[in-house]
């Protein structure tokens, strides 16, 4: 079948996560993604601290699937010239190289745009393209999570340390933003006939994720760190623990409409006659008391007993899942959030799909992320590079073929 991005060729010259994630999504929809990495490989191939051990390189598998790898030493003039020859025939170029490094490697927009007037040049940075910190290095844990107030605000209560982010937690949504920017760039090209530069940053995406509290402070409304769950402003928008230790989140909005069905559904009709909880205002005023009552009540049964009772009430709720729950989540597979990957080298039968669907489009079945330089010769031959030139570059160590 014809896919949305069939015929679109992409050079992914980015490393780690956020940049490559954008091109992984493009590959899902049919783009031919050529990952250009140094002869030693993208540094993301080596798992860092915080990644549980496994015989399989699972970060690389999920973030670089369905691509081809070309290994080129861009520190050399020959390598830079070779990349420029490839750029002439592609639609999109993605980089997250530090701004000062781009000049040395000759991969700035002004270096590549003259070679290909239809090129969409996609840039990702930590702090943006302009300003005193434009060249400053940063990861999502720093530029997205810590810098923008998220790290401070999501702590469990004011008296505990700020909450650390998980590996790559901010990179994946930032990669989605870059994908959107690339698609907008391609649309711009469709309308004008010319390429353009598009960009996003980790810091900008952190601000966007935290946009409501940030806009509040800009408007003079001070957002404080949330109180402990026992002191939440609403007992009906809180999390509770069952007898077996499983937690679940309850989110009842418009509780005048749902309060009665909720109370009856969990077997606490007596709460309906309690004047402390008669109306929304009363339930908010006495939130601590109601939270304590619900804490004790939900602790009387296991989660498997509470789940069907809550389901019948029609309120919004959900288990606080652990990672061990995910492989057995039927809805994740039924909805296409988890999809099959048919390669024993992946170490799993499922992988995480990109989080968007397009009507009438089937995504490309994921294939294993490439080895270093696995497709170097194949790609260069298709680009018209003579066999003798390829041999010379291989012998010189400018390129590597797995």
C-alpha positions as CSV (number, residue, x, y, z in Angstrom):
1,X,0.0,0.0,0.0
2,X,1.0,3.6,-0.5
3,X,2.0,5.3,2.8
4,X,1.9,9.0,3.7
5,X,5.7,9.5,3.6
6,X,6.6,7.1,0.8
7,X,9.2,8.7,-1.3
8,X,10.4,11.1,1.4
9,X,14.1,10.6,2.2
10,X,15.5,11.7,5.5
11,X,19.0,12.1,6.9
12,X,19.0,11.7,10.6
13,X,22.3,13.2,11.8
14,X,21.2,13.5,15.4
15,X,22.2,11.5,18.4
16,X,20.7,10.4,21.7
17,X,16.9,10.6,21.7
18,X,14.8,13.7,20.9
19,X,16.1,14.2,17.3
20,X,16.1,10.5,16.3
21,X,12.6,10.1,17.7
22,X,11.2,12.5,15.2
23,X,12.6,10.4,12.3
24,X,11.5,7.2,13.9
25,X,7.9,8.5,13.5
26,X,8.6,9.4,9.9
27,X,9.9,5.9,9.3
28,X,6.6,4.5,10.8
29,X,4.8,6.3,8.0
30,X,7.0,5.2,5.2
31,X,9.9,7.6,5.0
32,X,13.3,6.3,4.1
33,X,15.4,7.3,7.1
34,X,19.2,7.2,6.7
35,X,20.9,7.5,10.1
36,X,24.3,9.1,9.7
37,X,26.5,8.4,12.7
38,X,30.2,8.4,13.4
39,X,32.3,5.3,12.8
40,X,32.2,4.6,16.5
41,X,28.4,4.8,16.4
42,X,25.8,7.1,18.0
43,X,26.7,7.5,21.7
44,X,23.2,6.4,22.5
45,X,24.1,2.9,21.5
46,X,25.8,2.7,24.9
47,X,23.3,2.6,27.7
48,X,24.0,5.1,30.4
49,X,23.3,5.2,34.1
50,X,19.6,4.6,35.1
51,X,18.9,2.0,32.5
52,X,18.3,-1.5,33.9
53,X,20.6,-4.2,32.5
54,X,19.5,-6.4,29.6
55,X,21.2,-8.5,26.9
56,X,19.2,-6.4,24.4
57,X,19.9,-2.7,23.6
58,X,16.3,-1.7,24.2
59,X,16.7,2.1,24.1
60,X,18.3,1.8,20.7
61,X,15.7,-0.6,19.5
62,X,12.7,1.6,20.3
63,X,14.2,4.9,19.2
64,X,16.0,4.0,16.0
65,X,13.9,1.2,14.5
66,X,13.2,0.9,10.8
67,X,16.2,3.1,9.7
68,X,19.3,2.5,7.7
69,X,22.7,3.3,9.1
70,X,25.6,5.0,7.2
71,X,28.8,5.6,9.2
72,X,30.7,8.7,8.2
73,X,33.5,10.5,10.0
74,X,32.3,14.1,9.6
75,X,35.5,15.4,11.2
76,X,37.2,14.9,7.9
77,X,36.8,17.0,4.8
78,X,36.1,13.8,2.8
79,X,33.3,12.9,5.2
80,X,31.8,16.3,5.0
81,X,31.9,16.3,1.2
82,X,30.2,12.9,1.2
83,X,27.4,14.1,3.4
84,X,26.9,17.1,1.2
85,X,26.5,14.8,-1.8
86,X,23.8,12.8,0.1
87,X,22.0,16.0,1.2
88,X,21.5,17.0,-2.5
89,X,19.0,14.2,-2.9
90,X,17.0,14.1,0.4
91,X,14.0,15.9,1.7
92,X,14.7,16.4,5.4
93,X,17.9,16.8,7.4
94,X,17.8,16.5,11.2
95,X,20.5,17.5,13.6
96,X,21.0,18.2,17.3
97,X,24.7,19.0,17.1
98,X,25.7,21.9,19.3
99,X,25.6,25.2,17.3
100,X,29.3,25.7,17.5
101,X,30.0,22.2,16.3
102,X,27.8,22.6,13.2
103,X,30.1,25.2,11.8
104,X,33.1,22.9,12.2
105,X,31.2,20.0,10.6
106,X,29.7,22.2,7.9
107,X,26.1,21.1,8.7
108,X,24.6,24.5,9.5
109,X,21.5,25.5,7.6
110,X,23.5,28.0,5.6
111,X,25.9,25.2,4.6
112,X,23.2,22.8,3.4
113,X,20.4,24.9,2.1
114,X,22.3,26.1,-1.0
115,X,22.9,22.4,-2.0
116,X,19.2,21.6,-2.0
117,X,16.7,24.4,-2.2
118,X,13.8,22.0,-1.3
119,X,15.5,20.8,1.9
120,X,13.6,21.0,5.2
121,X,16.4,21.5,7.8
122,X,15.2,20.4,11.3
123,X,17.1,21.6,14.3
124,X,16.8,20.6,17.9
125,X,18.6,22.2,20.8
126,X,18.5,22.5,24.5
127,X,17.7,26.2,24.9
128,X,16.8,27.5,21.5
129,X,18.7,28.9,18.5
130,X,19.2,32.5,19.8
131,X,20.3,34.1,23.1
132,X,23.3,33.8,25.3
133,X,22.6,30.1,26.1
134,X,21.9,28.9,22.6
135,X,25.2,26.9,22.4
136,X,24.9,25.6,26.0
137,X,24.6,21.8,26.2
138,X,21.7,20.2,28.0
139,X,19.6,17.1,28.4
140,X,15.8,16.8,29.0
141,X,16.4,16.3,32.8
142,X,18.0,19.7,32.9
143,X,16.6,21.9,30.2
144,X,13.1,20.6,30.0
145,X,12.4,19.1,33.5
146,X,14.4,21.2,35.9
147,X,14.6,24.6,34.2
148,X,10.8,25.0,33.6
149,X,9.4,24.4,37.0
150,X,8.1,20.9,36.3
151,X,10.7,19.3,38.6
152,X,9.7,21.5,41.5
153,X,5.9,21.3,41.0
154,X,5.4,17.5,40.7
155,X,7.0,16.7,44.0
156,X,4.7,14.7,46.3
157,X,4.5,17.4,48.9
158,X,6.4,20.7,49.8
159,X,8.6,19.0,52.3
160,X,10.2,16.4,50.0
161,X,13.0,16.9,47.4
162,X,12.1,17.8,43.8
163,X,11.1,14.8,41.7
164,X,13.7,13.4,39.3
165,X,12.7,12.6,35.7
166,X,13.0,9.2,34.1
167,X,15.5,8.6,31.3
168,X,14.3,10.2,28.0
169,X,10.9,11.3,29.6
170,X,11.1,14.7,28.0
171,X,12.9,13.7,24.9
172,X,10.0,11.7,23.5
173,X,7.4,14.5,23.5
174,X,10.1,16.9,22.2
175,X,10.7,14.5,19.4
176,X,7.0,14.6,18.6
177,X,7.2,18.4,18.5
178,X,10.1,18.2,16.0
179,X,8.1,15.7,13.9
180,X,5.2,18.2,13.8
181,X,7.6,21.0,12.8
182,X,9.1,18.8,10.0
183,X,5.6,18.0,8.7
184,X,4.8,21.7,8.7
185,X,8.0,22.4,6.8
186,X,7.1,19.8,4.2
187,X,3.7,21.5,3.9
188,X,5.4,24.8,3.5
189,X,7.5,23.3,0.7
190,X,4.4,21.9,-0.9
191,X,2.8,25.3,-1.1
192,X,5.9,27.4,-2.0
193,X,8.2,24.9,-3.7
194,X,11.1,25.8,-1.4
195,X,12.4,24.2,1.7
196,X,12.9,25.9,5.1
197,X,14.4,25.6,8.5
198,X,12.3,24.3,11.4
199,X,13.4,24.0,15.0
200,X,12.3,23.2,18.6
201,X,14.1,23.0,22.0
202,X,13.9,21.0,25.1
203,X,13.3,24.1,27.2
204,X,10.4,25.3,25.0
205,X,8.8,21.9,25.2
206,X,9.2,21.9,29.0
207,X,7.4,25.3,29.1
208,X,4.7,24.0,26.9
209,X,4.2,20.9,29.1
210,X,4.0,23.3,32.1
211,X,2.1,26.0,30.3
212,X,-0.8,26.5,32.7
213,X,1.2,27.1,35.8
214,X,3.7,29.2,33.8
215,X,1.0,31.3,32.3
216,X,-0.4,31.7,35.8
217,X,2.8,33.1,37.2
218,X,3.0,35.4,34.2
219,X,-0.4,36.7,35.1
220,X,0.4,37.1,38.7
221,X,-1.1,33.9,40.0
222,X,1.3,32.0,42.2
223,X,1.2,28.2,42.0
224,X,2.4,26.4,45.1
225,X,3.7,22.9,45.3
226,X,0.7,20.6,45.9
227,X,0.0,19.6,49.5
228,X,0.4,15.9,50.6
229,X,-2.4,13.7,49.2
230,X,-3.9,13.5,52.7
231,X,-4.5,17.3,52.5
232,X,-5.7,17.4,48.9
233,X,-8.2,20.1,48.1
234,X,-10.6,17.4,46.7
235,X,-11.0,13.9,48.1
236,X,-12.6,13.0,44.8
237,X,-9.5,13.9,42.7
238,X,-7.0,11.9,44.7
239,X,-5.2,8.5,44.7
240,X,-6.1,5.6,47.1
241,X,-4.5,2.4,48.1
242,X,-6.3,-0.9,48.2
243,X,-5.8,-3.8,50.6
244,X,-3.3,-5.5,48.3
245,X,-1.2,-2.4,48.1
246,X,-2.3,-1.4,44.6
247,X,-3.0,2.3,44.1
248,X,-5.6,3.9,41.8
249,X,-6.4,7.4,40.8
250,X,-9.9,8.8,41.1
251,X,-10.8,11.9,39.1
252,X,-14.4,13.0,39.6
253,X,-15.2,16.3,37.9
254,X,-18.7,17.8,38.2
255,X,-19.1,15.8,41.4
256,X,-22.7,17.2,42.0
257,X,-23.7,14.9,39.2
258,X,-21.5,11.9,40.1
259,X,-21.4,12.0,43.9
260,X,-24.5,9.9,44.5
261,X,-23.6,7.2,42.0
262,X,-20.1,7.1,43.4
263,X,-21.1,6.8,47.0
264,X,-23.8,4.1,46.3
265,X,-21.4,2.2,43.9
266,X,-18.7,1.8,46.6
267,X,-21.3,0.8,49.2
268,X,-21.2,4.0,51.2
269,X,-24.7,5.3,50.9
270,X,-24.3,6.7,54.5
271,X,-22.1,9.4,53.2
272,X,-25.0,10.9,51.2
273,X,-26.8,11.7,54.5
274,X,-23.7,13.3,56.1
275,X,-24.1,17.1,56.1
276,X,-20.3,17.5,55.9
277,X,-20.5,16.2,52.3
278,X,-23.9,17.5,51.2
279,X,-22.7,19.7,48.4
280,X,-19.5,20.3,46.4
281,X,-18.5,23.2,48.7
282,X,-19.0,21.0,51.8
283,X,-17.0,18.2,50.3
284,X,-14.1,20.6,49.5
285,X,-14.3,22.2,53.0
286,X,-14.1,18.7,54.6
287,X,-11.8,17.1,52.0
288,X,-9.3,15.9,54.6
289,X,-12.1,14.1,56.5
290,X,-13.5,12.6,53.4
291,X,-10.1,11.5,52.2
292,X,-9.5,9.7,55.5
293,X,-12.9,8.0,55.3
294,X,-12.1,6.8,51.8
295,X,-8.6,5.7,52.7
296,X,-10.0,3.4,55.3
297,X,-12.8,2.1,53.1
298,X,-10.7,1.3,50.0
299,X,-8.2,-0.5,52.3
300,X,-10.8,-3.1,53.0
301,X,-10.7,-4.8,49.5
302,X,-8.2,-5.7,46.9
303,X,-8.0,-3.8,43.6
304,X,-9.6,-6.6,41.7
305,X,-12.7,-6.2,43.8
306,X,-12.8,-2.4,43.6
307,X,-12.3,-2.1,39.8
308,X,-15.7,-3.6,38.7
309,X,-17.5,-1.6,41.4
310,X,-15.9,1.7,40.3
311,X,-16.6,0.8,36.6
312,X,-20.3,0.7,37.3
313,X,-20.4,4.1,38.9
314,X,-19.4,5.8,35.5
315,X,-16.7,8.0,37.1
316,X,-13.2,8.4,35.8
317,X,-10.6,6.2,37.5
318,X,-7.5,4.2,36.7
319,X,-5.0,1.9,38.3
320,X,-1.5,3.3,39.0
321,X,0.1,0.8,36.8
322,X,3.6,-0.6,37.2
323,X,5.9,-1.5,34.3
324,X,5.1,-5.1,35.0
325,X,1.5,-4.4,34.1
326,X,2.3,-3.0,30.6
327,X,3.1,-6.3,28.7
328,X,-0.3,-7.6,29.7
329,X,-2.4,-4.5,29.0
330,X,-4.9,-5.7,26.4
331,X,-6.1,-2.2,25.6
332,X,-2.5,-1.0,24.8
333,X,-2.3,-3.7,22.1
334,X,-5.8,-3.3,20.8
335,X,-5.4,0.4,20.3
336,X,-2.1,0.1,18.5
337,X,0.0,1.7,21.3
338,X,2.0,-1.5,21.5
339,X,2.7,-3.2,18.2
340,X,4.4,-6.5,17.2
341,X,8.1,-6.5,16.2
342,X,9.0,-9.7,14.4
343,X,12.7,-10.2,15.0
344,X,14.2,-12.4,17.7
345,X,17.2,-10.1,18.0
346,X,14.8,-7.5,19.5
347,X,14.4,-9.6,22.6
348,X,10.6,-8.9,22.7
349,X,7.6,-9.6,20.6
350,X,6.2,-6.0,21.1
351,X,7.5,-2.5,20.8
352,X,6.2,1.0,21.6
353,X,4.5,2.6,18.6
354,X,4.5,6.3,17.8
355,X,1.5,7.9,19.5
356,X,-0.6,9.0,16.6
357,X,-2.8,7.5,14.0
358,X,-3.8,8.8,10.6
359,X,-7.0,7.6,8.9
360,X,-6.4,5.3,6.0
361,X,-2.8,4.9,6.9
362,X,-1.1,1.7,8.1
363,X,2.2,2.2,9.8
364,X,5.3,0.3,8.5
365,X,5.8,-2.9,10.6
366,X,8.8,-2.0,12.7
367,X,12.2,-3.5,11.9
368,X,15.2,-3.8,14.1
369,X,17.4,-0.7,14.6
370,X,20.5,-1.0,12.4
371,X,24.1,-1.9,13.3
372,X,26.8,0.8,12.9
373,X,27.2,1.4,9.2
374,X,25.0,-1.5,8.3
375,X,23.9,0.2,5.1
376,X,26.8,2.4,4.3
377,X,27.8,0.8,0.9
378,X,24.2,0.2,-0.1
379,X,23.3,3.9,0.4
380,X,26.4,5.3,-1.2
381,X,26.0,3.1,-4.3
382,X,22.4,4.2,-4.7
383,X,23.6,7.8,-4.4
384,X,25.9,7.3,-7.4
385,X,29.2,7.1,-5.6
386,X,31.7,5.1,-7.6
387,X,32.9,1.8,-6.3
388,X,36.5,2.9,-6.4
389,X,35.6,6.0,-4.3
390,X,33.7,3.9,-1.8
391,X,36.7,1.6,-1.5
392,X,39.1,4.5,-1.0
393,X,36.9,6.0,1.8
394,X,36.6,2.6,3.5
395,X,40.3,2.1,3.4
396,X,40.9,5.6,4.8
397,X,38.4,5.0,7.7
398,X,36.2,7.9,6.5
399,X,33.3,5.5,6.3
400,X,32.5,2.2,7.9
401,X,30.5,-0.8,6.6
402,X,29.2,-3.2,9.3
